[in-house]
Amino acid sequence: MPDTDSRRDTPRVPSTLCDPLAAALARTGLDAGISALRPMADTGLAHHHLWLERSGGDWVARLPKQSQMRLDPAANLAYQAACFSRASRGGHAPALHGLLPPDPTLPRGGLLVDAIRGRPARLPEDLPRLAEALASLHTLAVPATEARAPLLSPTDPWAAMREELDEQARFLEQAGLPDAARVPIEAELAALPRRLPPGPGAEPRLISFDAHPGNFLVTEDGRAVLVDLEKCRYGLVGFDLAHASLYTSTTWDLHSRAELTPGEVAAFYHDWLAATGLAGEVETLLACRRAMWLWSLTWCAKWRASHRRAQDAQRRGEDWSAALSDDALIAHVRERVDHYLSVAAIEHVRGEHRDLQRRLAS
C-alpha cells in the first residue's frame, strides 16, 4: 500500500475495478468527498489496492484477491477490520474507515483505511523505526480471552505454530525439491522444541504475523507504519521480530531489499527489547525465529505446488492461483521462492542463526 509515484504508476490492477468500487462506495454512503480513484501497483498476492483522493484525507481501498486466513468473503472482511481497528491503537498502523460488503460486482468486498504517505523502509537504517513500530503493537493491552474474537487466539501459540508448520510441510514433497534441500528443512523442523523456552515474549500479545519490511512505510516525520494487516492474532512476538529481520523477509520486497548482518539483526532485537521493557533469556525469541523461517520455507513449498492451479471461481477462501496477479509479480515471487528453497539460501540462514545466537547470548 505504498505512496510513491513509481509504485503507483507501474503495472496496475485492472481498470475494471474502478467502476464496481465507485458503485460500492455510493451504495454504502462512503463516497462523500472522493474526487478520484487511482489503481495502485500490483505488489501483493492477497489484495488489489486503489488510492482514493478525498477532501477530508485520502484513503486506500483494499480489495481482497483471496483470504490467506481461509475465510469466506464476509468473515475475511470482518477479520481484517478487527486487525486494523486494534493495531491502529498503537499509532503505527492505518486507521479503519469503512467496510464494503461483498456483492456480485465486488465478490470479496473491500476495506477502506488511511492512505499513508511515505517511502519504503530502508535497511538497515530504518530497523530502529521498525522495532519501535512493532513494540507499539506488542505492548497494547491484551483483552480478556472472550473478547479477542474474531482474531485467532490459540491457547498455546507455540503448539499452534507447530501444527501449521506440519500442515505446510506436506507440500515439501509436492514442491519437487532435491534431497539436498528437503532433508535439511525436515531436520530443522524435527529439531524445533516441543515446548517454547521461557523468556521475553512467551505470553500471547497482539502480533501482525506478516511484519516483513516490505509491509512498512516510513513517513516524513520518521514514523514506521505497518500498512498490511490481515493476519493479526494473539500470539508470540518473536514471530514478528523474525519476519521483520530474516533473510527470507529482508530480501523479499524489491523496494526494501537488503541483506542484514547478524550484528544489525542483534541490534534490532536489542532496540525492540529496550522499547518494550521486556527482559530475560532470549531463547524464546530465537526459537520463534527458527519457526518463522521454517514457516516461510514451507509456505514457499506450498506456493510452488499451488500457484499453477486455476482460479477458484467460487471465491471461497485461500487461493494462490497465478491468474489473480500481475505476471511481473508472479515472476518475482517464483524467483524468490526458488532461491529461498535452494541449498545455498538454507545454509546461509542456518549460519546466520548460529551467529545471532552467539551475539544475543552475550
C-alpha positions in Angstrom: 0.0 0.0 0.0 2.9 2.4 -0.7 2.5 6.1 -1.6 5.4 6.6 -4.0 4.8 7.7 -7.6 7.0 4.8 -9.0 4.8 2.2 -7.3 1.5 3.8 -8.2 2.4 4.2 -11.8 3.9 0.8 -12.6 1.8 -2.3 -13.6 -1.7 -1.6 -12.3 -4.7 -3.6 -11.2 -7.4 -4.0 -13.9 -9.2 -0.7 -14.5 -12.4 -2.6 -14.4 -12.2 -2.5 -10.6 -12.8 1.3 -10.6 -16.5 1.2 -11.6 -17.5 -1.6 -9.2 -15.6 0.2 -6.4 -17.3 3.5 -7.1 -20.7 1.9 -7.1 -20.0 0.1 -3.8 -18.9 3.4 -2.2 -22.1 5.1 -3.3 -24.2 2.2 -2.1 -22.7 2.3 1.4 -22.7 6.1 1.6 -18.9 6.2 1.8 -18.4 8.2 -1.4 -18.6 11.7 0.1 -15.6 13.9 -0.8 -14.0 11.4 -3.2 -12.7 13.1 -6.3 -10.7 10.3 -7.9 -9.9 6.5 -7.8 -6.4 5.6 -8.8 -5.3 1.9 -9.1 -2.0 1.2 -7.5 0.7 -1.2 -8.5 0.0 -4.9 -8.1 2.6 -5.8 -5.4 0.9 -8.4 -3.2 -0.7 -11.8 -3.6 -3.7 -11.1 -1.4 -5.1 -7.7 -2.4 -5.6 -5.2 -5.1 -5.2 -1.6 -3.9 -6.8 1.7 -5.1 -5.9 5.1 -3.9 -9.0 7.3 -3.1 -8.4 11.0 -3.3 -10.7 12.8 -0.9 -11.2 16.2 0.5 -11.1 15.0 4.1 -7.9 12.9 3.8 -7.0 10.2 1.3 -8.0 6.6 1.8 -6.8 3.3 0.3 -9.3 0.6 -0.8 -8.1 -2.9 -0.1 -9.9 -5.3 -2.4 -9.1 -9.0 -1.5 -8.0 -11.4 -4.2 -8.3 -14.3 -1.7 -8.3 -15.0 2.1 -4.9 -16.1 3.5 -6.9 -17.0 6.6 -9.1 -19.3 4.6 -12.3 -17.4 5.4 -15.3 -16.7 3.3 -15.6 -13.1 1.9 -17.7 -11.7 4.7 -15.7 -13.3 7.5 -12.5 -12.3 5.8 -13.5 -8.6 5.8 -14.6 -8.8 9.5 -11.3 -10.3 10.4 -9.3 -7.7 8.6 -11.4 -4.9 10.1 -10.5 -6.2 13.5 -6.8 -6.2 12.6 -6.8 -2.6 11.6 -9.1 -1.4 14.4 -6.9 -3.0 17.1 -3.4 -2.4 15.6 -4.0 1.2 14.8 -4.4 1.9 18.5 -0.6 1.7 18.8 -0.1 4.7 16.4 1.8 2.7 13.8 -0.9 1.3 11.6 -3.6 2.9 9.3 -7.0 3.6 10.8 -10.1 1.8 9.5 -12.8 4.0 7.8 -15.3 1.6 6.4 -16.2 -1.8 5.0 -17.7 -2.6 1.6 -19.8 -5.8 1.9 -19.3 -8.5 -0.8 -21.7 -8.2 -3.7 -21.9 -9.5 -7.3 -19.6 -6.8 -8.6 -17.1 -6.9 -5.7 -17.4 -10.6 -4.8 -14.9 -10.3 -1.9 -15.9 -6.8 -0.9 -13.3 -4.3 0.4 -11.9 -2.3 3.3 -11.2 1.4 3.5 -8.2 2.5 5.5 -6.0 5.6 5.9 -3.7 6.3 3.0 -0.2 6.5 4.3 2.2 8.9 2.5 5.7 7.6 2.9 8.6 5.7 1.4 9.6 2.1 1.6 11.7 1.1 4.5 15.5 1.4 4.0 17.5 -1.3 5.7 19.5 -1.3 7.9 18.9 2.4 8.8 15.2 2.0 9.4 15.5 -1.0 11.7 15.1 1.1 14.9 11.9 2.5 13.4 10.6 -0.9 12.7 11.5 -2.0 16.2 9.5 0.9 17.6 6.5 0.2 15.4 6.4 -3.5 16.4 6.9 -2.5 20.1 3.8 -0.2 19.8 1.8 -3.2 18.7 3.2 -5.7 21.1 2.7 -3.6 24.2 -1.0 -2.9 23.6 -3.2 -4.2 26.3 -4.4 -7.8 25.6 -8.2 -8.2 26.0 -9.8 -10.9 28.0 -9.9 -14.2 26.2 -13.6 -14.0 25.3 -13.1 -10.5 23.8 -10.3 -11.5 21.3 -12.6 -12.8 18.6 -12.6 -12.8 15.6 -8.8 -12.7 15.8 -7.1 -16.1 16.4 -6.0 -16.6 20.0 -4.8 -20.2 20.4 -4.4 -21.4 23.9 -0.9 -22.5 23.1 0.5 -20.3 20.3 3.7 -22.4 20.0 1.7 -25.6 19.6 -0.5 -23.8 17.0 2.6 -22.7 15.0 3.9 -26.3 15.1 0.6 -27.6 13.8 0.7 -25.0 10.9 4.2 -26.0 10.1 3.3 -29.7 10.0 0.4 -28.8 7.6 2.5 -26.7 5.3 5.4 -29.2 5.4 3.2 -31.7 3.5 3.9 -29.6 0.4 7.7 -30.3 0.6 7.2 -33.4 -1.5 4.9 -31.8 -4.0 7.3 -28.9 -4.5 9.8 -31.1 -6.2 12.8 -30.2 -4.0 16.0 -32.1 -4.3 17.0 -34.2 -1.3 19.9 -31.8 -0.6 17.3 -29.0 0.2 14.4 -31.1 1.5 16.4 -33.1 4.1 17.9 -30.1 6.0 14.4 -28.4 6.1 12.9 -31.6 7.6 15.8 -31.8 10.0 15.2 -28.3 11.2 11.5 -29.0 11.6 12.3 -32.1 13.7 14.7 -30.1 15.9 12.1 -27.5 17.0 11.5 -27.7 20.7 8.2 -29.3 21.7 7.6 -26.5 24.2 8.5 -22.9 24.0 11.5 -22.0 26.2 10.8 -19.3 28.9 11.9 -15.8 28.2 10.7 -12.4 26.9 7.6 -12.7 24.7 6.4 -16.1 26.0 3.0 -14.6 26.8 0.5 -14.1 23.9 0.3 -10.5 22.6 -1.2 -8.8 19.5 1.1 -9.6 16.6 1.0 -8.9 12.9 2.3 -12.3 11.7 3.2 -10.5 8.4 5.8 -8.0 9.5 8.3 -8.3 6.7 9.9 -4.9 5.8 8.0 -4.5 2.5 4.8 -4.1 4.6 6.1 -0.9 6.2 6.1 2.7 5.0 8.2 5.4 6.7 6.5 8.8 6.8 8.3 12.2 6.5 8.4 12.5 10.3 10.3 9.2 10.6 7.4 7.0 11.8 7.3 3.5 10.5 3.8 2.4 9.7 2.8 -1.3 9.2 0.3 -0.9 6.3 -0.7 -4.5 5.5 -2.7 -6.2 8.3 -4.8 -9.2 7.6 -3.2 -12.0 9.6 -3.1 -10.4 13.1 -3.6 -12.7 16.1 -2.8 -13.1 19.7 0.5 -15.0 19.5 4.2 -14.8 20.1 6.1 -11.5 19.4 9.1 -13.5 18.3 7.3 -14.4 15.1 7.1 -10.7 14.2 10.7 -9.9 15.1 11.8 -12.8 12.9 9.6 -11.8 10.0 11.0 -8.3 10.1 14.6 -9.3 10.0 15.1 -12.8 8.5 17.0 -13.2 5.2 13.8 -14.6 3.6 12.0 -11.4 4.6 14.5 -8.6 4.1 15.3 -9.8 0.5 11.7 -10.4 -0.5 10.5 -6.9 -1.5 12.1 -5.1 -4.4 11.8 -1.7 -2.7 13.2 -2.5 0.7 15.6 -5.4 -0.2 18.7 -5.7 1.9 20.9 -8.5 3.3 21.4 -7.8 7.0 24.4 -8.8 9.0 24.0 -10.7 12.3 25.2 -7.6 14.1 22.5 -5.5 12.6 19.9 -8.1 13.4 21.1 -8.3 17.0 20.9 -4.5 17.3 17.3 -4.7 16.0 16.4 -7.2 18.7 18.1 -5.0 21.4 16.1 -2.0 20.2 12.9 -3.9 20.5 13.8 -5.2 24.0 14.6 -1.6 25.1 11.3 -0.3 23.6 9.1 -2.9 25.3 11.0 -3.1 28.6 11.0 -6.9 28.4 14.0 -8.8 29.7 15.2 -12.3 30.2 16.9 -15.1 28.3 16.4 -14.7 24.5 15.9 -18.4 23.7 12.2 -17.8 23.3 12.8 -15.2 20.6 15.4 -17.4 18.9 13.0 -20.4 18.9 10.4 -18.2 17.3 12.9 -17.0 14.7 13.7 -20.5 13.6 10.0 -21.4 13.5 9.2 -18.4 11.4 11.9 -19.2 9.0 10.6 -22.7 8.6 7.1 -21.3 8.2 8.4 -19.1 5.3 10.1 -22.1 3.7 7.1 -24.4 3.9 4.9 -21.6 2.6 7.3 -21.3 -0.4 6.8 -25.1 -1.0 3.1 -24.6 -0.7 3.0 -21.7 -3.2 5.2 -23.6 -5.6 2.9 -26.6 -5.5 -0.3 -24.4 -5.7 0.2 -21.4 -7.9 -0.5 -23.1 -11.2 -4.0 -24.1 -10.2 -7.0 -22.4 -11.8 -8.5 -19.5 -10.0 -11.3 -20.6 -7.6 -14.4 -19.5 -9.4 -16.5 -19.6 -6.2 -14.0 -17.4 -4.3 -14.3 -19.5 -1.1 -11.2 -18.5 0.7 -7.5 -19.2 0.2 -6.4 -19.1 -3.5 -2.8 -18.9 -4.7 -3.6 -19.1 -8.4 -1.2 -17.0 -10.5 -4.2 -15.9 -12.5 -5.1 -13.4 -9.7 -1.9 -11.3 -10.0 0.2 -9.4 -12.5 2.7 -11.5 -14.5 5.6 -9.5 -13.2 4.6 -10.1 -9.6 4.3 -13.8 -10.2 7.7 -13.9 -11.8 9.2 -12.1 -8.9 7.6 -14.5 -6.3 8.7 -17.5 -8.3 12.3 -16.3 -8.4 12.3 -15.6 -4.6 10.6 -18.9 -3.8 13.1 -20.9 -5.9 16.0 -19.0 -4.2 14.8 -19.5 -0.6 14.3 -23.2 -1.2 17.9 -23.6 -2.6 20.6 -25.3 -0.6 22.7 -22.1 -0.6 20.0 -20.0 0.9 19.1 -22.7 3.5 22.7 -22.9 4.6 23.1 -19.2 4.7 20.2 -18.8 7.2 21.4 -21.7 9.3 24.8 -20.0 9.6 23.1 -16.6 10.4 21.1 -18.2 13.2 24.2 -19.7 14.8 25.9 -16.3 14.7 22.9 -14.4 16.0 22.5 -16.9 18.9 26.1 -16.2 20.0 25.6 -12.4 19.8 22.3 -12.3 21.7 23.5 -14.7 24.3 26.4 -12.4 25.1 
